[in-house]
């Protein structure tokens, strides 16, 4: 598979806006909000995201933009409801969506996650969290197939989010002491 991640740029904002007009994105991302181009420009402004320590990317497959993914350190965005006491100190959070409906339900989510975890998360973090809505069974199943496990349910407004974690420390190589 030819999947790669390009840092989000201003030129991508109209693409994200178009994705937010599709039924599958409206269903899972702010279904109660009407996403105008201005709202997307504000939320997905690359300079704002970078200033807030969020690394955002457009996902490409064979040079076709198919989705969005971002990573951040959970310590920069602690949730009051989230029990961090049993989690690693180097803890990443990721959010992603496949925006192009042509690429839904074909295993791309797993491929994207595996590659992103390998390239962008495992070198820097011990664990990773994702937070799909508890009724988003396709996303939950995708995360499970990549090794995420249920951790905790939290309420975000009126929506229940299923916090899932993946331990990454078994991928770290320990250097033997001489």
C-alpha positions in Angstrom: 0.0 0.0 0.0 1.2 3.5 -0.8 0.0 5.4 2.2 1.8 8.5 3.3 1.1 11.4 5.6 1.6 15.1 4.5 1.6 17.8 7.1 -1.7 19.8 7.0 -1.4 23.0 5.0 -3.9 25.8 4.4 -4.5 24.4 0.9 -6.1 21.4 2.5 -8.9 23.3 4.3 -11.4 23.2 1.3 -10.8 19.4 1.1 -11.6 19.0 4.8 -14.7 21.2 4.4 -15.9 18.9 1.5 -15.4 15.8 3.7 -17.4 17.4 6.4 -20.3 17.7 4.0 -20.5 13.9 3.5 -23.0 11.8 5.5 -20.5 9.6 7.2 -18.5 12.5 8.6 -21.6 14.5 9.6 -22.8 11.4 11.6 -19.7 11.1 13.7 -18.1 14.5 13.9 -20.2 17.3 15.3 -23.5 16.1 13.9 -25.3 18.8 15.8 -23.1 21.5 14.2 -23.3 22.9 10.7 -19.8 23.0 9.5 -19.2 26.2 7.4 -16.0 26.8 5.6 -15.2 29.5 8.2 -15.7 27.0 11.0 -13.4 24.5 9.3 -10.8 27.2 8.6 -10.8 28.0 12.3 -10.7 24.4 13.6 -8.2 23.1 11.1 -6.0 26.1 10.7 -2.5 24.6 10.5 -0.8 27.4 12.4 -3.3 27.2 15.3 -3.0 23.4 15.5 0.8 23.7 15.5 0.8 26.4 18.2 -1.4 24.1 20.2 1.1 21.2 19.9 -1.1 19.2 17.5 0.6 17.6 14.6 -2.0 17.3 11.8 -1.7 15.4 8.5 -3.6 14.6 5.4 -3.6 10.9 4.6 -2.7 10.0 1.1 -3.1 6.7 -0.8 -1.4 6.6 -4.2 -1.3 10.4 -4.2 -5.1 10.7 -3.5 -6.1 12.5 -0.3 -8.3 10.1 1.6 -8.4 11.3 5.2 -7.1 13.2 8.1 -5.1 12.2 11.2 -3.6 14.1 14.1 -1.4 13.4 17.1 -0.8 15.2 20.4 0.5 14.5 23.9 -2.3 13.8 26.2 -0.5 15.7 29.0 -1.2 18.9 26.9 -4.9 18.0 26.8 -5.9 16.3 30.1 -9.5 15.4 30.4 -11.0 15.9 33.9 -13.1 12.7 33.5 -10.1 10.6 32.3 -8.2 8.5 34.9 -4.6 9.0 33.9 -3.2 7.3 37.0 -2.9 3.9 35.3 -1.5 5.2 32.1 2.1 5.9 30.9 3.6 9.3 31.3 4.5 9.4 27.6 0.9 9.2 26.3 -0.2 10.1 22.8 -3.7 10.8 21.6 -4.7 10.4 18.0 -7.8 11.4 16.0 -8.5 10.3 12.5 -11.2 10.0 9.9 -11.3 8.7 6.4 -13.0 11.5 4.5 -13.2 10.0 1.0 -16.2 7.6 1.1 -14.6 5.5 -1.6 -12.1 4.2 0.9 -14.5 3.2 3.7 -14.9 -0.4 4.9 -11.9 -1.7 2.9 -9.3 -2.1 5.7 -7.7 1.3 5.1 -8.3 2.3 8.7 -6.1 -0.5 10.0 -3.4 0.1 7.5 -3.3 3.8 8.3 -3.2 3.2 12.0 -0.4 0.6 11.8 1.7 2.8 9.6 1.0 6.0 11.7 1.7 4.2 15.0 5.0 2.9 13.6 6.2 6.2 12.1 4.7 8.8 14.3 3.8 7.4 17.7 6.0 4.4 18.8 9.3 6.3 18.5 8.1 9.0 21.0 5.4 7.5 23.3 4.8 4.5 25.5 1.0 4.3 25.1 -1.6 5.7 22.7 -5.3 6.6 23.3 -8.2 7.0 20.9 -11.7 8.1 21.7 -14.4 6.9 19.3 -18.0 7.4 20.2 -19.3 4.3 21.9 -21.8 3.7 19.2 -19.2 3.9 16.4 -18.8 0.1 16.2 -16.8 0.2 12.9 -14.2 2.5 14.4 -14.0 0.5 17.7 -13.6 -2.7 15.7 -10.8 -1.2 13.6 -9.0 0.0 16.7 -9.3 -3.4 18.3 -7.8 -5.1 15.2 -4.8 -2.9 15.6 -4.4 -3.8 19.2 -6.3 -1.1 21.1 -8.2 -2.2 24.2 -11.1 -0.7 26.1 -9.9 1.6 29.0 -12.7 3.8 30.1 -16.0 5.4 29.1 -16.2 9.2 29.4 -19.0 11.6 28.7 -18.3 14.5 26.3 -21.5 16.6 26.3 -24.3 14.2 25.6 -22.0 11.7 23.8 -20.3 8.7 25.4 -16.8 8.2 24.2 -15.0 4.8 24.4 -11.5 5.5 25.5 -9.2 2.8 24.1 -5.5 2.4 24.7 -2.6 0.6 23.1 0.6 -0.2 25.0 3.7 0.5 22.8 6.5 -0.2 25.3 7.0 -3.7 24.0 8.3 -2.1 20.8 11.0 -0.1 22.6 14.4 -1.6 22.5 16.3 -1.7 25.8 20.1 -1.2 25.6 21.9 -3.7 27.8 24.1 -2.2 30.5 27.7 -3.2 30.1 
